[in-house]
């Protein structure tokens, strides 16, 4: 990332983290706690006096208080002198939906979020800087940097842009959501702003919204669109308040999902189907990039019903987004990259996975449909996914690898997992009722018995997740038995979850 990065405040921050990350990450603070922000500023002060040349490069720090991850990225793009934007870089402090003591840092420039290679490079450079660390000028630096700290309510700018997007889609009507009843479930994360700063200015009724106050202990439910308890809580709020729509966010608002007036959930495959329908109306024939665990029914819906192309890639939202960017670079148009977890990024929004912007696209559809007279209420959205074939049975089982088992023979869990996958792949070729996916980028994906399964190696953990979808439990069990027969000879693989499933327990 060049010499400029080497001489940036970001290097100094990470230099300190390199040696003191245990202290930072194990502090028992609530998610997005302002105390942690203050710690970062003190961290900057301490490392700031490494060399005077850094001070000449450093002009101002902005403290934005409570914010969302997508907003922090947007601050590097927004042109607004009143809030000192665009900034050169931004830092988000969040544990996402993880426990309160798992706070971490996300770094952004106007080119997007920093990846693993970037962080590794910075840490290596920071380690060199650390050798020259001195506390002699600490007090002087504290005074100098304190004078450079400014507070800015960037969230007002960010939310105003979201409001304007909905108004523009409805023909510049001031309150295009007037008469709509929409509830928000923020799960005690950072997404409570969406009710008062987005929905209400657009005219929506928001009574029944819940868990809007940030609390990293998550006393009501985990703020996670994939969590069943979270989705049940939102569905209950929609039905009890007779709302038209319910919206839920994860902790730092880079993921989202929805529920229609009948209590039908728009998450996972159904959310992808809805967003694909919206995007393909605007960009006919475009390629939709998803993660590896999306259903065969979704592929048929995107390609046969909507006329698009489904590019099923790897698990991991960064993988999905990077693949969409790559496709555009090589000449294949793609406007949507979305994962079943609820991470969704659009080309029009700088490939940022922004849960609030994803819901704005949904609101745009509601507002524009009413203005045009083509529909009213969330039925507009429900109708858009009509024809999506959904499996009666959909499960994910986790087959753990015992890293201490003798069967690993001193090798890594990753090598062992790859051996399991290779053996499964070979076994499948001898079963005429099973067919390997002709195009597949991750694990072993097989169709048969009216459904499909995917066995893959986890991105980070010694686990082989197994996804099975089928039209009935009987057919799902047949797929499970095929996997079990192939992997049973791997003694370090814990198949107890799969054993229980095929036994109907």
C-alpha positions, 0 to 999 in steps of 0.5 A: 500500500506504499510509503504513504501508509507507512507514514500514516497515523494508522501505522502508529495505532497498529504499532501499539496494538501489536504489543498491547492487543491483549490489554485492548481486546480483553477489556470488559467494555460494552460494544461501541462503548465510548470508553474504548474510543477514548482508549484509542485516542490515548493509544494514538497519543502514546505512539504519536511521539515516535518521530516528529515527522509523523506529527507533520503528517497528522492534521486532525482526529474526528471522534464520531461517537456511536456509529455504524460500520458502513457509515465509517467507510462512507466518511472517507467518501462524503464531501462535506466540509462541515464535518471535515469530510472526506477523511483519509481513513476511519476506524470502527470499534465493534465486537459485532454480534460476538460477546462484549469482551471481543471488541476489535477494530475495522479500518477503512480508506476510500478504497474500502476495508483493509484486508488480512494482507494489509493488516499483516503488512502494517503490523510488520512495519509497526514492529520496526517503529516500536523499536524506536518508541520513546515516552520522553515527549509524551506530555507534549504530544498529549497537548498537541494531539488533544488540540487536533481532536474534533467531534463530528456527528457524521451519522446525521450526514449518513442518514440524511443521504439514506433518506434522500435516496428513498425520496428520490426513488419515489419522485422527490416526495417528502414523506413517501412512507406516510401510512406505512407501519414499519418496526425496527429491531436493533437487538441493542446494537447500533442500528436504533438510529434507523427508526428516528433518523430514516423511517420517521423523516420519511413519514413511517409509523414506527410504534412497536420498534424494540431494543433500540438502546445499545447494550453489548450484553444483548439482554433480549437477543443476539443482533444477528439476522441469522439467529432464529431467536432474533428473527422470532422476536422481529416476527412477533413485533410485526404481528403484534403491532399489525405492521407492514414490515419489520427490519432487523440489523446486526450489531454494527449494521453491516447486515440486515433482514426483514419480515413482511406483514404476514410474518414471512421472513426475508433472510438467507435465500429469500433475502437474496431472491428479493434483492436479486429481483430488485437489482435485476429490474434495474440491471437486466441480465446482470450476474448475482454473486453469492456464497457457496451455501445458497440453494439450487432453488435460488439459482433457478429463480435468478436464472429462469424467473428473473433472467439473471446469472447466478455465480455461486462462489465461496463462503465469506462476505469479503470473498463474495464482494471481491469476486463481484469486483473481479467479474466486473474487471474482466468484463462480466457485469455484476451489480450485487454481491450478497451472502446468506448471512445478510451481508449485501453489497451493491456496485452503486454503493461502492461495494460496501456491505451496508445493512441500512442501504440494503433496507433502503433499496427495499423501502425504495421498492415500497415507496415507488410501487405505491406512487406508481399504483403497482402495489401497496404494503409488503405484499409488493415484496412478497410477490417479488419472490413468488416462484422461489422454490424452497426446500422443506428441510434445510439444515447445517451440521458441524463435523468437528476435527479433533486436532489432538487425535492420532489420525492427524499424524502430526498434520494440520486440521486443514490438511486433514479436512482436505483429505476428507473432502477428496475422499468424499469426492471420489466416493460420489463418482461411484453413486449413480444417484448423486451428481457433483456440481459442474461448477463449484468453488468450495468444498464438495457440492452434490445434488441428488434425491431431489435436493443437495448437500455441500461439505466444506472446510470452515474458513477459520475453525477445525470444522467441516460444515455440512449443509443439506437441503431436500424436499422431505426429511426422508430425502435429506436423510438419504443425502446425509447417509451418503456423506456418512458412508464416505467419511466414517473411516476418518477417526478424527472427525466427529460425526455425532451431529450427522449420526443424530440427524440420520437417526431422526433424533 
